[in-house]
Amino acid sequence: MSHTRTNGILVGGCICLLTAGALLAADWPQWRGPNRDGKVVGFTAPQTWPKELTQKWKVTVGSGDATPALVGDRLYVFSQQGNNEDTICLDAMSGKEIWHDKYSPHVMVSGPAARHPGPRSSPAVADGKVVTLGYAGTISCLDAESGKVVWRKQFNNEFSKTEPKFWTGTSPLIAEGMALAHVGSEAKGALVACDMNNGDVKWQWTGDGPSYSSPVIMEAGGVKQVIDESDKYIVGISLVDGKQLWQLPYQGRGMGGYNVATPIVDGDIVYCTGGGRGCRAIRVEKQGEEFTAKELWSNPDGSTQFSSPVLMDAMLFGLSDKGTLFCINARDGKTLWTQKMGRNNFGSMLDAGSELLLLVPDGTLTVFKPSGKGFEQIAQIKLQGSDFYAHPVVSGSRIYAKDKDAVTMYTTGE
């Protein structure tokens, strides 16, 4: 959730078929990057950050908070234009439109979330296809080269309501030839795994309704599992058949007490954060034929609401629900430092290797050092535009930023 809340491509006249395991170094094929962990690959940091980034192009694409996906020389944008949800494929270097698909979700965003019209869920690209999850629960699978609809599914017959209170915010995941998405509402929903070729549901987990967090993949005890924060739990589900392997209660209370942040996987450890609930480390182990999940530590300083932390050099960096940057030792859970950043409790954070990047909704991009000794700012740059709820996409010296209704490509140099 962004108010919360990448394959056939033409490169140099040649068609390159990319699979989930054959990504280019600088691709950003899905929510939070290649491994859904906020880590940028192939970023070229400037020796000295400029006072302003260089704008190369800007294209109006429509409203929405979904982060674009970048694969090769194509940028896939999911947005809303008029009464339709639109998937737009742009040339990543020029911003020129290559293809455009649209459909009507037959309902408009209303209620408390109405100030955020348009999709929140980020597209995923793999196996020559683009998968999107609309704000009212429609899953679409498109051919990545042509934009032709491979299949499109709605779940109106399965669930009386196909979106949670603040509309769909979880982003789809592509794995093992399946598109995974948590559909339905808080009251009744399912994590479904659809065949990428035809949309058939291969398995579903019906233990709880969706939250606004996005699933990630983990391998523990030799078993690949989907780690999913549902409305009330954090669970491990077998990727092969959808069997529940373990489950822990994870439900917020009061205002803002819903799951938004995406969990982080590091080996057999899962890190999860939530508004008013701090940060937790959970170890997943196989004992005999069963799995267990045990809390290793908990730290109240790591409470996040609309921001997912990053794990870097055994440290967790994040923006709390009170607008405070924090750095926590991931091994023992102790707070290393905190830094008040103003009133923002939403921020898109990226691990860019030598530096950390934080973009807040007013367009302020803060660059700081990944140090456990204290907050050390390198640069602070203001982007043009407003309502930056999508994550920036960083590749080489390029930064793609989606604001209220447009995508802009910046570079860190001339």
C-alpha positions in Angstrom: 0.0 0.0 0.0 1.4 3.3 -1.0 -0.6 5.7 1.1 -0.1 2.8 1.3 0.1 1.6 -0.8 9.4 -6.3 -14.0 9.9 -10.7 -21.0 10.3 -10.0 -24.2 11.9 -6.6 -24.8 13.3 -4.9 -27.8 16.9 -3.9 -27.3 19.1 -2.6 -30.2 16.7 -4.2 -32.6 17.0 -7.7 -31.0 14.3 -9.4 -28.9 15.7 -10.6 -25.6 13.5 -13.0 -23.7 14.1 -12.4 -20.0 13.0 -14.8 -17.3 12.8 -14.3 -13.6 16.3 -15.7 -13.2 18.0 -13.8 -16.0 17.5 -10.2 -15.1 19.8 -7.4 -16.3 22.0 -6.0 -13.5 20.1 -2.7 -13.4 16.5 -4.1 -13.7 13.8 -3.2 -11.2 11.2 -5.9 -12.2 8.8 -5.7 -9.3 7.9 -4.2 -5.9 11.1 -3.3 -4.0 13.4 -4.6 -6.8 14.8 -8.0 -8.0 14.6 -9.6 -4.5 11.8 -7.5 -3.0 14.2 -6.1 -0.4 14.8 -2.5 -1.5 18.4 -3.2 -2.7 19.5 -1.4 -5.8 21.9 -3.2 -8.2 24.2 -1.3 -10.5 23.7 2.2 -9.0 26.4 4.7 -10.1 26.7 7.2 -7.3 28.1 10.6 -8.2 31.3 11.7 -6.6 29.5 14.8 -5.5 25.7 15.0 -5.5 24.3 18.0 -7.4 22.0 20.5 -5.9 19.4 19.4 -8.4 18.9 16.3 -10.5 18.9 16.7 -14.3 15.5 16.1 -15.8 15.6 14.2 -19.1 11.9 13.6 -19.7 8.5 13.8 -18.0 5.3 12.0 -19.1 1.8 12.3 -17.8 0.6 8.8 -17.1 -2.4 9.2 -14.7 -3.0 8.9 -11.0 -1.9 6.2 -8.7 0.8 5.2 -6.2 2.1 2.1 -7.9 5.9 2.0 -8.4 6.9 1.4 -12.1 8.9 -1.7 -13.1 12.0 -1.4 -15.2 13.3 -4.3 -17.4 15.9 -3.6 -20.0 14.9 -0.5 -21.9 11.3 -0.6 -21.0 9.4 1.0 -18.1 6.0 -0.5 -17.1 3.7 2.0 -15.4 0.3 1.0 -13.8 -2.0 4.0 -13.2 -5.5 5.3 -13.7 -6.8 7.5 -16.5 -10.4 8.5 -16.3 -12.5 5.5 -15.3 -9.9 3.0 -16.4 -6.9 1.3 -14.9 -4.0 1.5 -17.5 -0.8 -0.4 -18.0 1.6 1.7 -20.1 4.9 0.6 -21.5 7.4 3.4 -22.1 10.8 3.5 -23.7 12.9 4.0 -20.6 15.4 6.3 -22.3 13.0 8.6 -24.1 9.6 8.2 -22.3 7.9 7.4 -25.7 4.9 5.2 -25.3 5.3 1.7 -26.8 2.0 0.1 -25.9 -1.0 0.8 -23.7 -3.6 -1.5 -22.2 -6.7 -0.4 -20.2 -9.8 -1.8 -18.6 -12.6 -0.6 -16.4 -12.6 -1.8 -12.8 -16.3 -0.9 -12.7 -15.8 0.9 -9.4 -14.0 4.0 -8.3 -11.9 4.5 -5.2 -14.1 6.0 -2.5 -14.3 6.4 1.3 -11.3 7.3 3.4 -8.8 6.4 0.6 -10.5 8.6 -2.0 -7.6 11.2 -2.0 -5.4 8.4 -3.4 -7.2 7.4 -6.7 -5.6 4.9 -8.9 -3.7 1.7 -8.3 -1.4 1.2 -5.3 0.0 -2.2 -6.3 3.2 -2.3 -8.3 3.5 -4.4 -11.5 5.7 -7.5 -11.7 7.5 -8.6 -14.8 9.0 -12.0 -15.5 8.8 -14.8 -18.0 7.9 -12.4 -20.8 4.8 -11.2 -19.0 3.6 -8.3 -16.9 1.2 -8.9 -14.0 -0.8 -6.2 -12.3 -3.3 -6.2 -9.4 -5.9 -3.5 -9.6 -7.3 -1.5 -6.7 -10.5 -3.5 -6.8 -8.8 -6.9 -7.0 -8.5 -7.5 -10.8 -5.4 -9.6 -11.7 -4.1 -9.0 -15.3 -1.4 -10.8 -17.2 -0.1 -9.1 -20.3 2.5 -9.9 -22.9 5.5 -7.8 -22.0 6.5 -7.1 -25.6 3.1 -6.3 -27.2 0.8 -5.5 -24.3 -1.7 -8.1 -25.5 -3.9 -9.5 -22.7 -2.9 -13.1 -21.8 -5.6 -13.4 -19.2 -7.5 -11.3 -16.7 -9.3 -12.5 -13.6 -11.8 -11.0 -11.1 -12.9 -12.8 -8.0 -16.5 -11.4 -7.7 -17.9 -14.9 -7.5 -15.5 -16.0 -4.8 -15.8 -13.0 -2.5 -18.6 -10.6 -1.8 -16.0 -7.9 -1.5 -12.8 -7.9 -3.5 -10.9 -5.2 -1.8 -10.0 -4.2 1.8 -11.1 -1.0 3.5 -8.3 1.2 1.9 -8.5 -0.7 -1.4 -5.9 -3.2 -2.7 -2.3 -2.3 -1.8 -0.4 -5.6 -1.8 1.8 -6.1 -4.9 1.8 -9.3 -7.0 4.7 -11.8 -6.9 5.8 -14.0 -9.8 7.5 -17.3 -8.8 7.8 -20.8 -10.3 5.6 -20.0 -13.3 2.8 -18.6 -11.0 1.4 -15.1 -10.3 0.7 -14.8 -6.6 -1.7 -12.2 -5.1 -3.7 -11.8 -1.9 -7.3 -11.0 -3.0 -10.6 -10.4 -1.2 -11.3 -8.2 1.8 -10.3 -8.3 5.5 -13.4 -10.3 6.3 -12.7 -13.0 3.7 -9.9 -13.5 1.2 -7.2 -15.8 -0.1 -3.6 -15.8 -1.3 -4.0 -17.3 -4.8 -1.4 -18.7 -7.1 -2.4 -18.4 -10.8 -0.8 -20.2 -13.7 1.1 -17.6 -15.7 0.0 -19.2 -19.0 -3.8 -19.2 -18.5 -4.7 -17.8 -15.1 -6.0 -21.0 -13.6 -5.8 -21.1 -9.8 -3.2 -23.8 -9.0 -3.6 -23.3 -5.2 -5.0 -20.9 -2.6 -4.6 -20.2 1.1 -7.8 -19.1 2.7 -6.6 -18.6 6.3 -7.2 -14.8 6.3 -8.0 -11.7 4.3 -5.3 -9.5 2.8 -3.4 -6.6 4.4 -1.5 -3.9 2.5 1.8 -5.7 2.9 3.4 -7.6 0.0 4.5 -11.3 0.0 8.1 -12.3 -0.3 9.9 -15.7 -0.9 12.0 -17.5 1.7 13.7 -20.9 1.8 14.0 -22.5 5.2 14.5 -26.2 6.0 15.0 -26.9 2.3 11.4 -25.7 1.5 10.5 -22.6 -0.5 7.7 -20.7 1.2 5.8 -17.5 0.7 6.0 -15.1 3.7 2.8 -13.2 3.8 1.5 -10.6 6.3 -2.3 -11.1 6.1 -4.8 -8.9 8.0 -4.2 -10.7 11.3 -1.2 -12.9 10.9 2.3 -13.4 9.5 2.4 -16.8 7.9 4.7 -19.2 6.0 3.0 -21.0 3.1 4.5 -23.7 0.9 5.2 -22.3 -2.6 4.6 -25.7 -4.2 1.1 -26.4 -2.9 -0.2 -23.6 -0.7 0.0 -25.6 2.5 0.3 -23.5 5.7 3.7 -24.2 7.3 3.6 -21.9 10.3 1.7 -18.9 11.6 2.0 -16.2 14.2 -0.5 -13.5 15.3 0.4 -10.1 13.9 -2.5 -7.7 14.1 -2.4 -4.0 15.0 -4.7 -2.1 17.2 -6.4 1.2 17.0 -5.8 3.9 14.3 -3.2 2.7 11.8 -3.1 -0.8 13.2 -3.0 -2.6 9.9 -0.1 -4.4 8.2 1.6 -2.3 5.4 5.4 -2.8 5.5 6.8 -5.7 3.5 8.7 -8.2 5.6 12.5 -8.7 5.0 14.0 -12.2 4.7 17.6 -12.9 5.6 18.4 -16.6 5.5 16.1 -18.3 8.0 15.2 -15.0 9.7 12.2 -12.7 9.0 12.1 -9.1 10.0 8.7 -7.5 10.3 7.5 -4.0 11.4 4.1 -2.5 12.1 2.6 0.7 13.3 2.7 0.8 17.1 4.3 -2.7 17.3 7.9 -2.0 16.8 10.3 -4.3 14.8 10.6 -8.1 15.3 13.0 -10.7 14.3 11.6 -14.2 13.8 13.6 -17.4 13.1 11.9 -20.1 11.0 13.1 -23.6 11.5 12.1 -27.1 10.5 11.8 -29.6 13.4 11.0 -33.1 12.0 8.2 -32.6 9.6 6.9 -29.4 11.1 8.0 -25.8 11.0 8.3 -23.5 14.0 8.6 -19.7 14.1 10.3 -18.2 17.2 10.7 -14.5 18.0 14.4 -13.6 18.6 13.9 -10.0 19.6 11.6 -7.0 19.5 12.3 -3.3 19.5 9.7 -0.6 19.9 11.8 2.0 18.1 11.2 0.1 14.8 7.5 0.8 14.4 6.7 1.7 10.8 3.4 2.4 9.2 3.8 3.4 5.6 7.4 2.6 5.0 9.3 -0.6 4.6 12.8 -0.8 6.1 16.0 -2.1 4.4 18.6 -4.5 5.8 22.2 -3.5 5.2 25.4 -4.8 6.8 23.5 -6.4 9.6 21.6 -3.2 10.3 17.9 -2.3 9.8 17.3 1.3 8.5 13.7 2.6 8.5 11.3 5.5 9.0 9.0 5.1 12.0 5.4 5.9 12.3 6.4 9.0 14.2 8.6 10.3 11.4 11.9 9.2 13.0 14.7 7.5 11.1 16.1 4.6 13.0 19.1 2.2 12.8 18.7 -1.1 14.6 21.4 -3.8 15.1 19.8 -6.8 13.2 21.7 -9.3 15.3 20.5 -8.3 18.8 17.7 -5.8 18.1 19.4 -2.9 19.9 18.8 0.6 18.7 22.0 2.2 17.3 20.6 5.7 16.6 17.5 7.6 15.8 17.0 10.9 13.9 13.8 13.0 13.7 13.0 13.7 10.1 9.9 15.9 10.4 6.3 14.9 10.3 6.4 12.4 7.5 5.6 8.8 8.4 5.7 7.7 4.8 9.0 7.3 3.0 10.4 5.2 0.3 13.8 3.9 1.4 16.4 2.2 -0.9 19.7 0.5 -0.2 21.9 1.9 -3.0 25.1 0.3 -1.8 27.4 3.1 -0.7 24.4 5.3 0.2 20.9 5.1 1.5 18.1 7.0 -0.3 14.9 8.2 1.3 12.1 9.9 -0.8 9.2 11.5 1.1 5.8 12.6 -0.5 6.7 16.2 -0.9 9.6 15.2 -3.2 12.5 15.6 -0.8 15.2 13.1 -1.6 17.6 12.5 1.3 20.9 10.7 0.7 22.7 9.5 3.8 25.5 7.1 4.9 24.7 3.5 5.9 26.4 3.9 9.2 25.6 2.5 12.7 27.4 5.4 14.4 24.7 8.0 13.7 22.8 9.9 11.0 25.2 11.5 8.4 23.5 13.3 5.6 25.3 13.4 2.2 22.7 15.4 0.2 19.2 16.6 0.2 17.5 17.3 -3.2 14.0 18.5 -4.0 12.2 16.8 -6.9 9.7 18.7 -9.0 6.1 17.6 -8.4 4.0 16.4 -5.4 2.6 13.2 -3.9 5.5 10.9 -4.3 4.1 7.8 -2.8 5.6 5.4 -5.3 9.2 4.2 -4.7 11.9 5.8 -7.0 13.4 3.3 -9.4 17.2 3.7 -9.6 19.3 2.2 -12.4 22.9 3.3 -13.2 22.8 7.1 -13.0 19.1 7.2 -13.7 16.3 7.8 -11.2 12.6 7.3 -12.3 10.1 9.0 -10.0 6.3 8.7 -10.2 4.4 11.5 -8.6 0.7 12.3 -8.5 0.1 11.9 -12.2 3.5 11.8 -14.1 6.7 9.8 -14.4 10.0 11.7 -14.6 13.4 10.4 -15.6 16.3 12.2 -13.8 20.0 11.6 -13.9 22.5 12.4 -11.2 24.8 14.2 -13.8 24.5 15.9 -17.2 
